[in-house]
Amino acid sequence: MTGVRIYERAIEKLLQIAAAVAMVSVALITVFVFMNGLPAIADIGLGDFLFGDRWRPSNGVYGILPLICGTLSVTGLALLIGVPTGVASAVFLADIIPKKLAAFFKFAIELLAGIPSVVYGLFGLIVVVPMVKKVFLPVMQRFDPEATTTGLSILAGGIVLAIMILPTVVSLSENAISSVPHEYREASYAIGANKRETASFVLIPAAKSGILASVILGMGRAIGETMAVLLITGNTALIPKSILDPVATLTGTIAMEMGYADAKHQQALFAVGIILFLIIFILNIVARSVVSRMGAGGK
């Protein structure tokens, strides 16, 4: 018995050490980024840095409003496409098709998570970008005859990112829906509801906390994605006026420019990293607050 307790205490200490190392690593990375980025913000000015509408490092102009708009627009479109698709797929897997067939589809969806992001970027460059130009542009020109695009756009980035967040949204949402007690389904069917009504008014509301958690994680991946977005959004630091416009994102700009940046430019890129960190931090706080309120409301 004593040997078992010693073993358990050793495992407990190892887990505590691992957790401490993870926390210290995150803290050190945060301190490093802030130490290198804050001097640039102080030099440029917080207002000019956040709300400047031109990013021209070669001219010493560092306004990241176009980068923020590009990041939020691509991420927002990805969530708009990916979340309804992912939740619908989760309902399909959890409550409609037979379990054996559902296991096959779950395996196929989880394989998407293992595909490198650069492969998604190449897929978007070869398939999605031409599709945007040939299929979506004529539709947009019916409403705006002057609309034009090369295909490198918010729409292309949103479609590819939506595909990339599907494994996260589908897996977590399916687990949450499958965890809903079977009595809920039986009660719904007993009062005459069909599968669609049961899914819409019983299963999804009962699993809302798990579904929102999947949305939070999907949003985090969409905001932090670099290579795929770098290849298909056009990397143009302009405030977009249409989903067919090219944009530059915060992560893509850091990845593309860090290799040749001089001292001040490099500090500005670290400052971009600070803003990216704060955006993700704020969005996570807001999303978790919504989850907590909905969970409390459900009780």
Sequence and secondary structure as in RCSB ss.txt:
>XXXX:A:sequence
MTGVRIYERAIEKLLQIAAAVAMVSVALITVFVFMNGLPAIADIGLGDFLFGDRWRPSNGVYGILPLICGTLSVT
GLALLIGVPTGVASAVFLADIIPKKLAAFFKFAIELLAGIPSVVYGLFGLIVVVPMVKKVFLPVMQRFDPEATTT
GLSILAGGIVLAIMILPTVVSLSENAISSVPHEYREASYAIGANKRETASFVLIPAAKSGILASVILGMGRAIGE
TMAVLLITGNTALIPKSILDPVATLTGTIAMEMGYADAKHQQALFAVGIILFLIIFILNIVARSVVSRMGAGGK
>XXXX:A:secstr
 HHHHHHHHHHHHHHHHHHHHHHHHHHHHHHHHHHHHHHHHHHH HHHHHH S EEGGGTEE  HHHHHHHHHHH
HHHHHHHHHHHHHHHHHHHHTS HHHHHHHHHHHHHHTTS HHHHHHHIIIIIHHHIIIIIHHHHHHH TT    
S SHHHHHHHHHHHHHHHHHHHHHHHHHTS HHHHHHHHHTT  HHHHIIIIIHHHTHHHHHHHHHHHHHHHHH 
 HHHHHHSB   S  SSTTS B  HHHHHHHHGGG  HHHHHHHHHHHHHHHHHHHHHHHHHHHHHHHHHHHH 
